[in-house]
Every structure is written in structure tokens, then in C-alpha cells.
Amino acid sequence: MKLRSIVLGSILSAGLIAGGFMLAQPAQNVGHARHPNLAAAQRLCAQAYQRITDAQQANEWDMDGHAAKAKQLLDEANNQLKMAAEAANKAH
């Protein structure tokens, strides 16, 4: 019974962690109609973020924090793209 509890707890924990990372994925919030290049860049950031998450899962999250740092930088890039679109909107 104890082994079953440990296995079920591990599966539940892994699911919660994976779900949390899926929710943390950068949002696409640059309008494609007005800024197609920035919107495409945001879409590519989101795809890269998902590929890193896939790599983390495939490697059992053992990447010495480098994958997490890359995801953090992609999130920052995503925010900069949003700010770039906002700046362009103010300039025109």
C-alpha cells in the first residue's frame, strides 16, 4: 500500500509541475494585423518555450537550470516584443 501511495504521489506531482509550466508559457499579445513581424517573433518564442519544456520532460528536468534560464529569457524577450509593439503604436 505504501509503494502505491508513493507512485501515485509522484505521478500527481509530475503532472502538477508540468501543468504549471504549461500555464507559465509566454502569452502572445502583439496584434498580427498591425505588427506581423513582432507577432511572428512572439509565436516563435512560444514555440521555443514549448520545445524547452518538452526537452526538460524528456530529460527528467535534469539540465542544471540552463533550460529554466532559457525559458526565463524567452519570457523576457516576449515582454520586450510587446513593449516594442506598444512603442511603435505610440510613434504612429
DSSP file (Angstrom, degrees, kcal/mol; ACC not computed):
  #  RESIDUE AA STRUCTURE BP1 BP2  ACC     N-H-->O    O-->H-N    N-H-->O    O-->H-N    TCO  KAPPA ALPHA  PHI   PSI    X-CA   Y-CA   Z-CA
    1    1 A M     >        0   0    0      0, 0.0     4,-2.0     0, 0.0     5,-0.1   0.000 360.0 360.0 360.0 -39.4    0.0    0.0    0.0
    2    2 A K  H  >  +     0   0    0      1,-0.2     4,-2.1     2,-0.2     5,-0.2   0.905 360.0  51.0 -65.5 -41.6    2.8    2.4    0.8
    3    3 A L  H  > S+     0   0    0      1,-0.2     4,-2.5     2,-0.2    -1,-0.2   0.895 108.6  52.5 -61.9 -40.1    4.5    1.8   -2.6
    4    4 A R  H  > S+     0   0    0      1,-0.2     4,-2.7     2,-0.2     5,-0.2   0.911 108.6  50.0 -63.3 -41.7    1.3    2.5   -4.3
    5    5 A S  H  X S+     0   0    0     -4,-2.0     4,-2.4     2,-0.2    -1,-0.2   0.891 110.9  49.5 -63.2 -40.2    0.9    5.8   -2.4
    6    6 A I  H  X S+     0   0    0     -4,-2.1     4,-2.3     2,-0.2    -2,-0.2   0.925 112.5  47.0 -65.5 -44.6    4.4    6.9   -3.4
    7    7 A V  H  X S+     0   0    0     -4,-2.5     4,-2.4     2,-0.2    -2,-0.2   0.938 114.3  46.3 -63.5 -47.4    3.9    6.1   -7.0
    8    8 A L  H  X S+     0   0    0     -4,-2.7     4,-2.4     1,-0.2    -1,-0.2   0.897 112.6  50.9 -63.7 -39.3    0.5    7.9   -7.2
    9    9 A G  H  X S+     0   0    0     -4,-2.4     4,-2.4    -5,-0.2    -1,-0.2   0.889 110.1  49.8 -63.9 -39.4    2.0   10.9   -5.3
   10   10 A S  H  X S+     0   0    0     -4,-2.3     4,-2.4     2,-0.2    -2,-0.2   0.909 111.5  48.1 -65.6 -42.7    4.9   11.0   -7.8
   11   11 A I  H  X S+     0   0    0     -4,-2.4     4,-2.2     2,-0.2    -2,-0.2   0.922 112.8  48.5 -64.2 -44.1    2.6   10.9  -10.8
   12   12 A L  H  X S+     0   0    0     -4,-2.4     4,-2.2     2,-0.2    -2,-0.2   0.915 111.7  49.5 -62.4 -43.6    0.4   13.6   -9.3
   13   13 A S  H  X S+     0   0    0     -4,-2.4     4,-2.4     2,-0.2    -2,-0.2   0.918 110.1  50.3 -62.2 -44.8    3.4   15.8   -8.5
   14   14 A A  H  X S+     0   0    0     -4,-2.4     4,-2.5     1,-0.2    -1,-0.2   0.901 110.7  50.4 -61.6 -40.9    4.9   15.4  -12.0
   15   15 A G  H  X S+     0   0    0     -4,-2.2     4,-2.5     2,-0.2    -1,-0.2   0.899 110.5  48.7 -64.2 -41.1    1.5   16.3  -13.5
   16   16 A L  H  X S+     0   0    0     -4,-2.2     4,-2.2     2,-0.2    -2,-0.2   0.898 112.2  48.5 -66.2 -40.6    1.2   19.4  -11.4
   17   17 A I  H  X S+     0   0    0     -4,-2.4     4,-2.0     2,-0.2    -2,-0.2   0.944 113.3  46.8 -64.0 -48.0    4.7   20.6  -12.3
   18   18 A A  H  X S+     0   0    0     -4,-2.5     4,-1.9     1,-0.2    -2,-0.2   0.907 112.4  50.9 -61.8 -41.9    4.1   20.0  -16.0
   19   19 A G  H  X S+     0   0    0     -4,-2.5     4,-2.0     1,-0.2    -1,-0.2   0.886 107.6  53.3 -63.1 -39.0    0.8   21.9  -15.8
   20   20 A G  H  X S+     0   0    0     -4,-2.2     4,-1.3     1,-0.2    -1,-0.2   0.889 109.3  48.2 -62.9 -39.6    2.4   24.8  -14.0
   21   21 A F  H  < S+     0   0    0     -4,-2.0     4,-0.3     2,-0.2    -1,-0.2   0.852 108.6  54.2 -70.5 -33.3    5.0   25.1  -16.7
   22   22 A M  H >< S+     0   0    0     -4,-1.9     3,-1.0     1,-0.2    -2,-0.2   0.904 109.5  47.8 -66.1 -39.4    2.3   25.0  -19.4
   23   23 A L  H 3< S+     0   0    0     -4,-2.0    -1,-0.2     1,-0.2    -2,-0.2   0.778 106.0  59.2 -70.2 -25.9    0.5   27.8  -17.8
   24   24 A A  T 3< S+     0   0    0     -4,-1.3    -1,-0.2    -5,-0.2    -2,-0.2   0.484  76.3 125.1 -82.6  -2.6    3.6   29.8  -17.5
   25   25 A Q  S <  S-     0   0    0     -3,-1.0    21,-0.1    -4,-0.3    -3,-0.0  -0.289  75.5 -92.7 -59.6 140.0    4.2   29.8  -21.2
   26   26 A P        -     0   0    0      0, 0.0     2,-0.2     0, 0.0    -1,-0.1  -0.237  41.4-125.1 -56.7 137.9    4.6   33.3  -22.7
   27   27 A A        -     0   0    0     -3,-0.1     2,-0.8    48,-0.1    19,-0.0  -0.589  11.5-128.8 -84.0 145.4    1.4   34.8  -23.9
   28   28 A Q        +     0   0    0     -2,-0.2    11,-0.1     1,-0.1    -1,-0.0  -0.854  45.3 150.1 -91.8 114.7    1.0   36.1  -27.5
   29   29 A N        +     0   0    0     -2,-0.8     2,-0.5    49,-0.1    -1,-0.1   0.217  32.0 104.5-134.7  16.5   -0.3   39.6  -27.2
   30   30 A V  S    S-     0   0    0      9,-0.1     2,-0.2     8,-0.1    52,-0.1  -0.887  76.5-115.8 -97.4 127.4    1.0   41.5  -30.2
   31   31 A G     >  -     0   0    0     -2,-0.5     4,-2.4     1,-0.2     8,-0.3  -0.436  15.7-151.5 -67.3 127.8   -1.6   42.0  -32.8
   32   32 A H  T  4 S+     0   0    0     -2,-0.2    -1,-0.2     1,-0.2     7,-0.1   0.852  92.4  57.3 -67.8 -35.4   -0.8   40.2  -36.0
   33   33 A A  T  4 S+     0   0    0      1,-0.2    -1,-0.2     2,-0.2    -2,-0.0   0.893 117.8  30.7 -65.0 -39.5   -2.7   42.7  -38.2
   34   34 A R  T  4 S+     0   0    0      1,-0.2    -2,-0.2     2,-0.1    -1,-0.2   0.829 136.5  21.8 -90.0 -34.2   -0.7   45.7  -37.0
   35   35 A H     X  +     0   0    0     -4,-2.4     4,-2.6     1,-0.1     5,-0.2  -0.612  65.0 165.8-134.6  72.8    2.7   44.2  -36.3
   36   36 A P  H  > S+     0   0    0      0, 0.0     4,-2.1     0, 0.0     5,-0.1   0.853  78.4  49.5 -62.5 -35.4    3.0   40.9  -38.2
   37   37 A N  H  > S+     0   0    0      2,-0.2     4,-2.1     1,-0.2     5,-0.1   0.915 113.5  44.7 -71.1 -42.0    6.8   40.6  -37.7
   38   38 A L  H  > S+     0   0    0      2,-0.2     4,-2.4     1,-0.2    -1,-0.2   0.892 113.2  51.5 -67.5 -38.9    6.6   41.1  -33.9
   39   39 A A  H  X S+     0   0    0     -4,-2.6     4,-2.3    -8,-0.3    -2,-0.2   0.901 109.8  49.8 -63.7 -40.0    3.6   38.8  -33.7
   40   40 A A  H  X S+     0   0    0     -4,-2.1     4,-2.2    -5,-0.2    -2,-0.2   0.894 109.4  51.7 -64.9 -39.4    5.6   36.1  -35.6
   41   41 A A  H  X S+     0   0    0     -4,-2.1     4,-2.1     2,-0.2    -2,-0.2   0.903 109.6  49.6 -64.2 -40.6    8.5   36.6  -33.2
   42   42 A Q  H  X S+     0   0    0     -4,-2.4     4,-2.3     2,-0.2    -2,-0.2   0.912 109.2  52.0 -63.0 -41.7    6.3   36.1  -30.3
   43   43 A R  H  X S+     0   0    0     -4,-2.3     4,-2.1     1,-0.2    -2,-0.2   0.903 109.6  49.4 -61.3 -41.2    4.8   33.0  -31.8
   44   44 A L  H  X S+     0   0    0     -4,-2.2     4,-2.6     2,-0.2    -1,-0.2   0.869 108.3  53.5 -67.1 -36.3    8.4   31.6  -32.3
   45   45 A C  H  X S+     0   0    0     -4,-2.1     4,-2.5     2,-0.2    -2,-0.2   0.921 109.3  48.9 -61.5 -43.0    9.2   32.5  -28.7
   46   46 A A  H  X S+     0   0    0     -4,-2.3     4,-2.1     2,-0.2    -2,-0.2   0.891 111.7  49.1 -64.5 -39.5    6.2   30.5  -27.5
   47   47 A Q  H  X S+     0   0    0     -4,-2.1     4,-2.3     2,-0.2    -2,-0.2   0.917 111.7  48.4 -65.6 -42.9    7.2   27.5  -29.7
   48   48 A A  H  X S+     0   0    0     -4,-2.6     4,-2.3     2,-0.2    -2,-0.2   0.907 109.5  53.3 -63.3 -41.3   10.8   27.6  -28.4
   49   49 A Y  H  X S+     0   0    0     -4,-2.5     4,-2.1     1,-0.2    -1,-0.2   0.918 109.9  47.9 -58.7 -44.6    9.4   27.7  -24.8
   50   50 A Q  H  X S+     0   0    0     -4,-2.1     4,-2.4     1,-0.2    -1,-0.2   0.895 109.6  52.4 -65.9 -39.6    7.3   24.7  -25.5
   51   51 A R  H  X S+     0   0    0     -4,-2.3     4,-2.4     2,-0.2    -1,-0.2   0.885 108.9  50.6 -63.5 -38.1   10.3   22.8  -27.1
   52   52 A I  H  X S+     0   0    0     -4,-2.3     4,-2.7     2,-0.2    -1,-0.2   0.917 109.4  50.6 -65.4 -42.2   12.4   23.5  -24.0
   53   53 A T  H  X S+     0   0    0     -4,-2.1     4,-2.3     1,-0.2    -2,-0.2   0.917 110.2  50.2 -60.0 -42.8    9.6   22.2  -21.8
   54   54 A D  H  X S+     0   0    0     -4,-2.4     4,-2.3     1,-0.2    -2,-0.2   0.908 110.8  49.4 -60.5 -42.4    9.5   19.1  -23.9
   55   55 A A  H  X S+     0   0    0     -4,-2.4     4,-1.8     2,-0.2    -2,-0.2   0.893 109.1  52.5 -65.1 -39.7   13.2   18.7  -23.5
   56   56 A Q  H  <>S+     0   0    0     -4,-2.7     5,-3.9     1,-0.2     6,-0.3   0.931 111.0  46.6 -61.5 -44.8   13.0   19.1  -19.8
   57   57 A Q  H ><5S+     0   0    0     -4,-2.3     3,-1.3     3,-0.2    -2,-0.2   0.900 111.4  51.4 -64.4 -40.4   10.4   16.4  -19.5
   58   58 A A  H 3<5S+     0   0    0     -4,-2.3    -1,-0.2     1,-0.3    -2,-0.2   0.812 115.1  42.8 -66.6 -29.6   12.4   14.1  -21.8
   59   59 A N  T ><5S-     0   0    0     -4,-1.8     3,-1.8    -5,-0.2    -1,-0.3   0.147 116.4-112.1-102.9  18.1   15.5   14.6  -19.6
   60   60 A E  T < 5 -     0   0    0     -3,-1.3    -3,-0.2     1,-0.3    -4,-0.1   0.845  65.2 -68.6  53.4  39.1   13.6   14.4  -16.3
   61   61 A W  T 3 <S+     0   0    0     -5,-3.9     2,-1.2    -6,-0.2     4,-0.3   0.579  99.1 134.9  64.1  12.7   14.2   18.1  -15.6
   62   62 A D    <   +     0   0    0     -3,-1.8    -1,-0.2    -6,-0.3    -2,-0.0  -0.668  19.3 117.2 -97.1  81.8   17.9   17.4  -15.1
   63   63 A M  S >  S-     0   0    0     -2,-1.2     3,-2.0    -3,-0.1     4,-0.3   0.060  83.6-109.8-133.6  22.9   19.6   20.2  -17.1
   64   64 A D  T 3  S-     0   0    0      1,-0.3    -2,-0.1     2,-0.1    -3,-0.0   0.743  71.2 -65.0  54.5  28.5   21.4   22.1  -14.3
   65   65 A G  T 3> S+     0   0    0     -4,-0.3     4,-2.0     1,-0.1    -1,-0.3   0.392 111.5 113.6  82.0  -4.3   19.0   25.1  -14.5
   66   66 A H  H <> S+     0   0    0     -3,-2.0     4,-2.3     2,-0.2     5,-0.1   0.896  76.3  48.7 -69.9 -39.1   20.0   26.0  -18.0
   67   67 A A  H  > S+     0   0    0     -4,-0.3     4,-2.2     2,-0.2    -1,-0.2   0.914 111.3  50.5 -66.1 -41.4   16.7   25.1  -19.6
   68   68 A A  H  > S+     0   0    0      1,-0.2     4,-2.0     2,-0.2    -2,-0.2   0.897 110.5  49.9 -62.5 -39.6   14.8   27.1  -16.9
   69   69 A K  H  X S+     0   0    0     -4,-2.0     4,-2.4     2,-0.2    -2,-0.2   0.899 108.9  52.0 -65.3 -40.7   17.1   30.1  -17.6
   70   70 A A  H  X S+     0   0    0     -4,-2.3     4,-2.1     1,-0.2    -2,-0.2   0.898 109.5  49.7 -62.4 -39.8   16.4   29.9  -21.3
   71   71 A K  H  X S+     0   0    0     -4,-2.2     4,-2.1     2,-0.2    -1,-0.2   0.886 109.2  52.1 -65.7 -38.0   12.7   29.9  -20.6
   72   72 A Q  H  X S+     0   0    0     -4,-2.0     4,-2.0     1,-0.2    -2,-0.2   0.913 110.1  48.4 -62.9 -42.9   13.1   32.9  -18.4
   73   73 A L  H  X S+     0   0    0     -4,-2.4     4,-2.6     2,-0.2    -2,-0.2   0.863 109.5  52.4 -67.2 -35.8   15.0   34.7  -21.2
   74   74 A L  H  X S+     0   0    0     -4,-2.1     4,-2.5     2,-0.2    -1,-0.2   0.890 108.4  50.9 -65.8 -38.5   12.3   33.8  -23.7
   75   75 A D  H  X S+     0   0    0     -4,-2.1     4,-2.0     2,-0.2    -2,-0.2   0.903 111.0  48.7 -63.8 -40.5    9.7   35.2  -21.4
   76   76 A E  H  X S+     0   0    0     -4,-2.0     4,-2.3     2,-0.2    -2,-0.2   0.912 110.5  50.4 -64.5 -42.7   11.7   38.4  -21.2
   77   77 A A  H  X S+     0   0    0     -4,-2.6     4,-2.4     1,-0.2    -2,-0.2   0.906 108.3  53.5 -60.8 -41.6   12.1   38.5  -25.0
   78   78 A N  H  X S+     0   0    0     -4,-2.5     4,-1.9     1,-0.2    -1,-0.2   0.915 109.3  47.9 -59.1 -44.5    8.3   38.1  -25.2
   79   79 A N  H  X S+     0   0    0     -4,-2.0     4,-2.2     1,-0.2    -1,-0.2   0.882 110.2  52.2 -64.9 -38.5    7.8   41.1  -22.9
   80   80 A Q  H  X S+     0   0    0     -4,-2.3     4,-2.4     2,-0.2    -2,-0.2   0.881 107.2  52.9 -65.6 -37.7   10.3   43.2  -24.9
   81   81 A L  H  X S+     0   0    0     -4,-2.4     4,-2.1     2,-0.2    -1,-0.2   0.901 108.7  49.9 -63.5 -40.3    8.4   42.3  -28.1
   82   82 A K  H  X S+     0   0    0     -4,-1.9     4,-2.3     1,-0.2    -2,-0.2   0.926 111.5  48.2 -62.4 -44.8    5.2   43.5  -26.5
   83   83 A M  H  X S+     0   0    0     -4,-2.2     4,-2.5     1,-0.2    -2,-0.2   0.860 108.7  54.7 -64.8 -35.2    6.8   46.8  -25.4
   84   84 A A  H  X S+     0   0    0     -4,-2.4     4,-2.4     2,-0.2    -1,-0.2   0.915 108.9  47.7 -63.5 -42.8    8.3   47.2  -28.9
   85   85 A A  H  X S+     0   0    0     -4,-2.1     4,-2.3     2,-0.2    -2,-0.2   0.908 111.9  49.8 -64.7 -41.3    4.8   47.0  -30.4
   86   86 A E  H  X S+     0   0    0     -4,-2.3     4,-1.9     2,-0.2    -2,-0.2   0.899 110.8  49.8 -63.7 -40.2    3.4   49.4  -27.8
   87   87 A A  H  X S+     0   0    0     -4,-2.5     4,-2.0     2,-0.2    -2,-0.2   0.910 110.7  49.7 -64.8 -42.2    6.3   51.9  -28.6
   88   88 A A  H  X S+     0   0    0     -4,-2.4     4,-1.3     1,-0.2    -1,-0.2   0.886 108.3  53.9 -64.1 -37.5    5.5   51.6  -32.3
   89   89 A N  H  < S+     0   0    0     -4,-2.3    -1,-0.2     1,-0.2    -2,-0.2   0.895 110.0  46.9 -63.4 -39.3    1.9   52.2  -31.6
   90   90 A K  H  < S+     0   0    0     -4,-1.9    -1,-0.2     1,-0.2    -2,-0.2   0.850 109.9  53.8 -69.8 -34.2    2.7   55.4  -29.8
   91   91 A A  H  <        0   0    0     -4,-2.0    -1,-0.2     1,-0.2    -2,-0.2   0.747 360.0 360.0 -73.8 -23.0    5.1   56.6  -32.5
   92   92 A H     <        0   0    0     -4,-1.3    -1,-0.2    -3,-0.2    -2,-0.2   0.398 360.0 360.0-114.3 360.0    2.5   56.2  -35.3
